[in-house]
Amino acid sequence: MPRLVELVYNPIHFASSHCCSLGTWILHMIFLDLTLASLKQGAYSLKAWKFFCADSSKGAGYFSKEKNLFITFVLGGPGSGKGTQCAKIVENFGYTHLSAGELLRREIASNSEDGAMLLDTIKEGKIVPSEVTVKLIQKEMESCGNCKFLIDGFPRNEENRIAFEQIIGAEPNNVLFFDCPEEEMIKRVLSRNEGRVDDNIDTIRKRLKVFAASHHPVIEHYSKKGKLYKIDAIGTEDEIFERVRPVFAACEGAQ
């Protein structure tokens, strides 16, 4: 029996048959623990890779070749009002609204093998691989008869952005950024009080800090490419939508 296999299945016999001292046996057990942890991580990576590769026969660029896609990324911190404005855009311009966070939650709630993998990842405090999130978005886009998409809260960082463009094979046509002062966002999040235990001032400030740090490179990237529309997110819902409307009216005219 190979030593590693014997150590895994019969550690006491391993110690006696190989005349190990207590110290040596402990070292072997530490090695075993590290090995099993590595194998577990490898199994997780394999699952993520299988998820990523699933139904990839169409390949990158499928959408751009088969559909006349129009993609809008919608970015903004918690309390910026982007969700409300997405609903108005859907109502007025016929876009399909895709929320990356909602797609992840739905996959987890489905109790599928992939959902279980995602739940384990989140429980362990790990970041869901960008490829996995993009594949969920891709799956939803493929199953939708529409070709106009609002992708809400994504990309969160440069890694997300690169993964999306590589897997989907297309860049967004435009990017909305709802620009709202920090104090106003804090006030809105606290006032909506939807029962979230993390809606306290300190936690909200941390969320806003993380948002600013991770999204800044994405916002800068699309600003340089001339695709960014910065929307003043102060005012009533209707006032803000009147700033959003011309962006999509112009897009409709250009199509």
C-alpha positions as CSV (number, residue, x, y, z in Angstrom):
1,M,0.0,0.0,0.0
2,P,1.4,3.4,-0.9
3,R,2.5,5.4,2.1
4,L,0.1,8.3,1.6
5,V,-2.9,6.0,1.1
6,E,-1.8,4.0,4.3
7,L,-1.5,7.3,6.2
8,V,-5.0,8.4,5.1
9,Y,-6.8,5.1,5.9
10,N,-4.8,3.6,8.7
11,P,-2.6,6.2,10.5
12,I,-2.0,4.0,13.6
13,H,-0.8,1.0,11.5
14,F,1.3,3.4,9.5
15,A,3.0,4.7,12.7
16,S,3.7,1.2,14.1
17,S,4.8,-0.5,10.8
18,H,7.2,2.3,9.9
19,C,8.5,2.6,13.5
20,C,7.7,6.3,13.6
21,S,8.5,8.4,16.7
22,L,5.7,10.5,18.1
23,G,7.2,13.6,16.6
24,T,7.6,12.0,13.2
25,W,4.0,10.7,13.3
26,I,2.8,14.2,14.1
27,L,4.7,15.7,11.2
28,H,3.2,13.0,8.9
29,M,-0.3,14.0,10.2
30,I,0.4,17.7,9.5
31,F,1.5,16.8,6.0
32,L,-1.7,14.7,5.6
33,D,-3.9,17.7,6.7
34,L,-2.2,20.0,4.2
35,T,-2.5,17.4,1.5
36,L,-6.2,16.9,2.1
37,A,-6.8,20.6,2.2
38,S,-5.0,20.9,-1.2
39,L,-7.1,18.1,-2.6
40,K,-10.3,19.8,-1.4
41,Q,-9.3,23.1,-3.0
42,G,-8.4,21.2,-6.2
43,A,-11.9,19.6,-6.2
44,Y,-13.5,23.0,-5.8
45,S,-11.4,24.4,-8.7
46,L,-12.4,21.5,-10.9
47,K,-16.1,22.1,-10.1
48,A,-15.7,25.8,-11.0
49,W,-13.9,24.9,-14.2
50,K,-16.6,22.4,-15.2
51,F,-19.2,25.1,-14.5
52,F,-17.2,27.5,-16.7
53,C,-16.8,25.0,-19.6
54,A,-20.4,23.8,-19.5
55,D,-22.3,24.4,-22.8
56,S,-19.4,26.3,-24.3
57,S,-19.8,24.9,-27.7
58,K,-21.0,28.2,-29.1
59,G,-17.7,29.9,-28.0
60,A,-16.8,33.5,-27.4
61,G,-18.4,35.9,-29.8
62,Y,-21.6,33.8,-30.3
63,F,-23.8,36.6,-29.3
64,S,-22.2,39.3,-31.4
65,K,-22.5,37.0,-34.5
66,E,-26.0,35.6,-33.9
67,K,-27.7,38.5,-32.2
68,N,-27.6,42.3,-32.6
69,L,-26.8,42.8,-28.9
70,F,-27.2,46.0,-27.0
71,I,-25.6,45.8,-23.6
72,T,-25.7,48.4,-20.9
73,F,-23.8,48.0,-17.6
74,V,-25.5,49.8,-14.7
75,L,-23.2,50.8,-11.9
76,G,-23.7,52.6,-8.6
77,G,-23.2,52.3,-4.9
78,P,-25.7,50.9,-2.4
79,G,-28.5,53.5,-2.2
80,S,-27.7,55.2,-5.5
81,G,-31.1,54.3,-6.9
82,K,-29.9,52.2,-9.8
83,G,-32.4,49.4,-9.2
84,T,-35.3,51.8,-9.3
85,Q,-34.0,53.4,-12.6
86,C,-33.5,49.9,-14.1
87,A,-37.2,49.2,-13.6
88,K,-38.1,52.5,-15.4
89,I,-35.7,51.7,-18.3
90,V,-37.3,48.2,-18.7
91,E,-40.8,49.8,-18.7
92,N,-40.0,52.5,-21.2
93,F,-37.4,50.9,-23.5
94,G,-38.1,47.2,-23.3
95,Y,-34.7,46.0,-21.9
96,T,-34.2,42.8,-20.0
97,H,-32.9,43.5,-16.5
98,L,-30.2,41.0,-15.3
99,S,-28.9,41.4,-11.7
100,A,-25.7,39.4,-11.1
101,G,-26.4,39.1,-7.4
102,E,-29.9,37.9,-8.1
103,L,-28.7,35.3,-10.5
104,L,-26.3,33.9,-7.9
105,R,-29.0,33.8,-5.3
106,R,-31.4,32.1,-7.6
107,E,-28.8,29.4,-8.5
108,I,-28.1,28.8,-4.8
109,A,-31.8,28.5,-4.1
110,S,-32.3,26.0,-6.9
111,N,-30.3,23.4,-4.8
112,S,-28.4,22.3,-7.9
113,E,-24.9,21.0,-7.8
114,D,-23.6,24.3,-9.0
115,G,-25.7,26.1,-6.5
116,A,-24.3,24.0,-3.7
117,M,-20.8,24.8,-4.9
118,L,-21.6,28.5,-4.9
119,L,-23.0,28.3,-1.4
120,D,-19.9,26.5,-0.1
121,T,-17.7,29.2,-1.7
122,I,-19.6,32.0,0.0
123,K,-19.7,30.2,3.3
124,E,-16.0,29.8,3.2
125,G,-15.5,33.5,2.7
126,K,-14.2,33.0,-0.8
127,I,-14.9,35.2,-3.9
128,V,-17.1,33.6,-6.5
129,P,-14.9,33.2,-9.6
130,S,-15.7,35.8,-12.3
131,E,-16.1,33.1,-14.9
132,V,-18.9,31.5,-12.9
133,T,-20.9,34.7,-12.6
134,V,-20.4,35.5,-16.3
135,K,-21.6,32.0,-17.2
136,L,-24.8,32.6,-15.2
137,I,-25.3,35.9,-17.1
138,Q,-24.5,34.2,-20.4
139,K,-27.0,31.4,-19.7
140,E,-29.7,33.9,-19.0
141,M,-28.9,35.9,-22.1
142,E,-29.0,32.8,-24.3
143,S,-32.4,31.8,-23.0
144,C,-33.9,35.2,-23.5
145,G,-35.6,36.3,-26.7
146,N,-34.6,39.9,-26.2
147,C,-31.3,41.3,-27.4
148,K,-31.3,44.4,-25.2
149,F,-29.8,43.9,-21.7
150,L,-29.3,45.9,-18.6
151,I,-26.7,44.2,-16.5
152,D,-27.1,45.6,-13.0
153,G,-24.2,45.7,-10.4
154,F,-21.7,44.1,-12.8
155,P,-18.8,44.2,-13.4
156,R,-17.7,44.8,-9.8
157,N,-14.0,45.0,-10.7
158,E,-11.5,44.7,-13.5
159,E,-11.4,40.9,-13.3
160,N,-15.2,40.8,-13.8
161,R,-14.9,43.1,-16.8
162,I,-12.2,41.1,-18.5
163,A,-14.0,37.8,-17.9
164,F,-17.2,39.2,-19.4
165,E,-15.6,40.6,-22.5
166,Q,-13.7,37.3,-23.1
167,I,-16.5,34.9,-22.5
168,I,-19.4,36.9,-24.1
169,G,-17.2,38.1,-26.8
170,A,-18.6,41.6,-26.7
171,E,-18.2,44.9,-24.8
172,P,-21.1,46.9,-23.4
173,N,-22.5,49.6,-25.7
174,N,-22.7,52.0,-22.9
175,V,-22.2,52.1,-19.1
176,L,-24.4,54.1,-16.7
177,F,-22.9,55.2,-13.4
178,F,-25.3,56.7,-10.9
179,D,-23.2,59.3,-9.1
180,C,-24.6,59.9,-5.6
181,P,-22.9,61.6,-2.6
182,E,-21.9,59.1,0.2
183,E,-24.1,60.8,2.8
184,E,-27.2,60.6,0.6
185,M,-26.6,56.9,-0.1
186,I,-26.3,56.2,3.6
187,K,-29.5,58.1,4.3
188,R,-31.4,56.2,1.6
189,V,-30.1,52.8,2.7
190,L,-31.0,53.5,6.3
191,S,-34.5,54.9,5.4
192,R,-35.5,51.9,3.3
193,N,-34.9,49.6,6.3
194,E,-35.7,46.3,4.5
195,G,-34.8,44.2,7.5
196,R,-31.1,43.8,6.5
197,V,-29.0,43.3,9.6
198,D,-26.0,44.9,7.9
199,D,-27.8,48.2,7.3
200,N,-26.0,50.3,10.0
201,I,-23.8,53.3,9.3
202,D,-20.4,51.7,9.9
203,T,-21.2,48.7,7.7
204,I,-22.7,50.9,5.0
205,R,-19.5,53.1,5.0
206,K,-17.4,49.9,4.6
207,R,-19.6,48.8,1.7
208,L,-19.2,52.1,0.0
209,K,-15.5,52.1,0.5
210,V,-15.2,48.7,-1.1
211,F,-17.5,49.8,-3.9
212,A,-15.4,52.9,-4.7
213,A,-12.1,51.0,-4.6
214,S,-13.2,48.1,-6.8
215,H,-15.3,49.9,-9.3
216,H,-13.0,52.9,-9.9
217,P,-10.8,51.1,-12.4
218,V,-13.9,49.9,-14.3
219,I,-15.4,53.4,-14.4
220,E,-12.1,54.9,-15.6
221,H,-11.7,52.2,-18.3
222,Y,-15.1,52.9,-19.9
223,S,-14.7,56.6,-19.4
224,K,-11.6,56.6,-21.5
225,K,-13.4,54.6,-24.2
226,G,-16.2,57.2,-24.3
227,K,-18.9,54.7,-23.1
228,L,-19.5,56.1,-19.6
229,Y,-22.6,58.1,-18.8
230,K,-22.4,59.7,-15.4
231,I,-25.9,60.3,-14.0
232,D,-26.6,62.8,-11.3
233,A,-28.5,60.6,-8.8
234,I,-29.9,63.4,-6.6
235,G,-33.6,64.2,-6.9
236,T,-36.9,62.4,-7.2
237,E,-37.1,59.1,-9.1
238,D,-38.8,60.9,-12.1
239,E,-36.3,63.7,-12.1
240,I,-33.4,61.3,-12.2
241,F,-35.1,59.3,-15.0
242,E,-35.4,62.4,-17.1
243,R,-31.5,62.4,-17.0
244,V,-31.4,58.8,-18.0
245,R,-34.1,58.9,-20.7
246,P,-32.0,60.8,-23.3
247,V,-29.2,58.2,-23.2
248,F,-31.6,55.4,-24.2
249,A,-33.6,57.5,-26.6
250,A,-30.4,58.3,-28.5
251,C,-29.5,54.6,-28.5
252,E,-32.9,53.7,-29.9
253,G,-32.5,56.2,-32.7
254,A,-29.0,54.8,-33.5
255,Q,-30.2,51.2,-33.8
